[in-house]
Amino acid sequence: MCEHAWEKIAAWFCAHVPRTSLRPGVSEVDLRVAESTMKLHFPEDVRESYFVHDGAENGAFFLNFRLMSLADIVENWKGFESILEVYETLGQLDYNSAASEPEGPVKRLMFNTRWIPIMDTGAGDTVYVDLDPPPGGAVGQVFESSHEIGPLRVLGPSFGEWLSQYATDLEAGKYRFDDFSGNIIPFHP
């Protein structure tokens, strides 16, 4: 599923996005090291995707989010793990509660070590793959989170399904590259 979606996305980016380039994929060893470091097993669609492309360089991939490399994912996750350790040490885990009312079943937390950060804005907003959903959610679902208030909305039931829909939407002209911001934005005729 991911490989076909990536072919469509790569063709669209080549034709429409002057600065963003997709990195070559990672090795099985690289992926296993990341999973070991994070103490997680990535869903198969995420693994498949990172074997094809290790994130994107030089700009936005989806809206104003950049697709993170595997190394960036691990570093970002380590930062969240450190914050949670501080909260726990101080006995202040309530600081991890989110103020948001997310659209869709997502735990109302600011951070969770069972969330895989996959895209970010560079300003703290993040898209995660959720390995710890609440009842009604799906393991592997993709959601957007604000650094100020927490989870906002579920984007898709899995990364592979979200990626496939995004590829279809790009081809259908639902998004365009904005020269001014450097972002991929919804197309409004």
N, C-alpha and C positions, 0 to 999 in steps of 0.2 A: 504494500500500500504506500509506504513512505517514498520508495524509490521513484514510483510513477509521479507522485505529487512533486517531488524534488525536480524532476525533469521539466514539468510545467512551470514551476517557480523559477528555475534557472533561466529558462527561455524568456519569461516575462521580465526578469531583472536585467538580462542582457539587452533586451530591447528598450527598456524604460528607465532604468536606474543607472546613472552614469558613475556613481562612486562606490556603490556597495558591491563587494565580491564575496562569493561563497567559498569558504575554506574547504580544502580536501578533508575527507573523513578521517576518523581516528582508528587506531588498531584495537583489537580485542583486549590486548594487554593494557592499553591506556584506559579503556572503559572499566576493566576489572579493578585497576588501581583506584579509579575515582569511586567506584561502588564500595570498595573496601574502606577507603578514607571516610566516606559518608555513612558507612554501615547500612547501606541500602542496596536493593536490587532494582535497577531501572526497569520500567515496563519494556516489553519487547519492541513496541513501536518507537520508543525513545532511543533504545539501543540501535535499532535499524537506521533511524534517522542520523545518528551521530557517526555511523559507519559510512554514510553517504557524504554528509557535510558536518564539519566541526564548527558550526556557527557561521557568522558573517562578519566581514570587516568593513570599516569605513562608513557606517551609517545605519539608518533605521531598516528594520526588516518587516515589522508589522506596526502600523501607526507610528508612534515615536519610540517603539521598543527595538532594541538591537538583539539579535539572536546570539546568545552567549556561547563562547567556546567551552569545551569540557573543563579546561583549566580555570576559566572564569566561574563556571558553575561551582566547582569545588571551593574556590576562594570565597565566593559569595556565601555559600552554605557554612563554611567555617566561621565567617563573621557572625552569622545568625546563631550558630552554636555557642560562640563566645558570649554573646549578649544574654542568651538564656542561662548560661552558667553563672553569670553575674547576678541575674535576677534570683536564681535559686540560692546562691550564696548569701545574698542579702535577705532572703526570705520574702521576696517581693514579686512572686510570679504573677500577681494580679496586674502588674504593669504590662504583661503580655496580652491582656484582654484588648480586643479591638472594639472601636466605637461604631464600626460600619454595620449596615443591615444588608448583607450581600444578596444579590439576585442568584438564587440557586443554593444548593446544600454545600456550604463550606463552613468549617469551624471558624468562629469569631475570635481569632488569635492574630497577633502581629507576626509571630514567627512560629515555625514548627519544623523540627529537624527531619520530619518525614515529608516535607515539601521539597521538591527539586526546583530550584530557580532556573528557568530556561531562557527567559528574556528579561531585559531590564532597560530602563530609560537612562541610566547613569545618574539619576537624581533620586533613586530609592524606590520608585514604583517598579513592580516585578510581576512577571507572569510565571506561575508555578505549575508543575505537575504534582498532583495531590495523591500521596500514598497513604493518607490518614483522613479520609472523608468522614463526615458524620453520617448517621442513618439517612438514607435517601440519596446519598452521593455515590459516586463510582470511583473505585481505586483507579488512578491514572487520569482522572479528569483534569482539565486545564482551567485555571482561573486567574483573573487579574486582581492585583492587590495594590493599594495605595500605601505609601510609607507614612502617611498621616493618620489614616483611619482604619486600615486593614483591608481584608478581602472585599472586592466590589461585585464581581460577577463571574459565573461559570461561563467559559468560552466554548467548551466542547466536552463531550464525554470521554475523550482520550486525546492524546497528542496526535496520533496518526489520523484520527477522524477530523480533528481541527485543522491539521496541515493540509489534508485532502480538500476540505471545504475552502480553505484559504486559497489554494492553487486554483480551484474552480472559480472562485470569486475574482481572482486576478484576471484570469482569462476572459471572464464575462464582463470585464470593464467596471467592476464595482469599486475598484481602487485606482488611484493614480499617484505618481510621484510628484511631490511638491518641491520645485526648485528652491523656493525661498527657505523653507524649514528643513529640507532634506529628509522629510518623512514620507511614508506611504499613507495616504489619507483616503477616506471614502470619497468616491466620485459623486458629485451632485451636479447634474446637468442644469 
